[in-house]
Amino acid sequence: MADDPTVAKYHVENGIAWLSFNRPDKRNCMSPNLNRRMGELLDEIEFRDDVGVLVLKGEGAAWSAGMDLKEYFRETEAKGLGATRQAQREAYGWWRRLRWFQKPTIAMVNGWCFGGGYGPLYSCDLAIAADEAQFALSEINWGILPGGGATKVVVDLMPLRDAMYHAMTGELIDGKKAADWRLVNESVPLADLEARVTALANVLLQKNPVALKATKDAIRRVKEMSYDNAEDYLVRAQEAANSYDNDGRKEGIKQFIDDKTYKPGLGVYDRSKQIKA
Ligand code: COA
């Protein structure tokens, strides 16, 4: 159990779980306690029937200022290798949970996003930033390489030249440049950020949830596969999805071909008419 449960919090509204880093005074940097708490809250949220989308945001001026240099690094290392490995397991553990989360996830990057923050940023399926947000791989500024997955994150998301520049200079980039460099999907003025994320979440809430989970997992999995392996994986993944919801796609076909009530190229079928999976 986390010693201080207030370091992260969430509330659920209209199908969206709004999960926050909640150490604004510490710019939401990630201590072992915060990482443990995030793991606990993901457990609470994941299979709630009233949650269709999770948004990860930061309270105050930061999204997350990365790992807590005092509590995650200095104090943990002082306790020895066992404590260091435990802290790594807990941090990487909740990011991994988030990467494969049952529900679609959106990072709402409202402010500072540094170093270790790239772990949960990458874990979220989609990311929308404020134009005013500031991103950096600051590790080089305090004398380490971008660990905790951060190097892998920028190589996965960014063109190689940009990733190299970003990691070697530690320079700040704003939300607009983060979108140009594909670290996030898009950026909007901070004043519009919550409305844009809510609109995006509402788009996802209309979709078939079994298909969404299968799709988000497939995107991450096939990235590392040969074409033939991906082709095979996708056949198996769809067949596995059918075992959870075989009616959705049949309803989707019916409403287009027979009822003529929508066109899949232009919108989504009406799930309220579908027998519950
Ligand atoms: N680890 C530990 N403490 C941190 C922290 C971090 N990553 N980021 C911020 N804090 C603490 C500060 O030490 C300060 O604590 P104090 O009030 O007890 O002195 C408090 O949070 C506020 O930070 P401050 O630096 O005063 O805020 P700011 O708004 O002037 O600057 C940042 C914000 C994010 C630019 C600055 O805090 C910073 O550079 N943080 C480190 C970012 C980083 O390199 N992270 C990578 C880690 S992998």
Residues whose N, C-alpha, C, O or C-beta is under 5 A from the ligand:
A	BS01	COA	D25 K26 R27 C29 A65 G66 M67 D68 L69 K70 W112 F114 G115 G116 S138
